[in-house]
Amino acid sequence: MDIKVGDVLQMKKPHPCSCNLFKVLRVGMDFRLECQKCGHQIMIPRSKAEKNIKKVIRNDNDSEV
């Protein structure tokens, strides 16, 4: 999967605060995700994150000159 820092992921299961949208802060063997509702940051293995992604919302602010 092609996931970049700044993308927003819609996950299959929600965070305990009932929000299922997470912003990607770090990409590698692990993903650091930030809940869009409460701001809590979690770090999960790449394999678990990719399995639970429902939709990727791209960050369109990647304009390079």
Helices and strands as residue ranges (DSSP letters): E 8-11, E 21-26, E 30-35, E 41-45, H 46-52, E 53-57
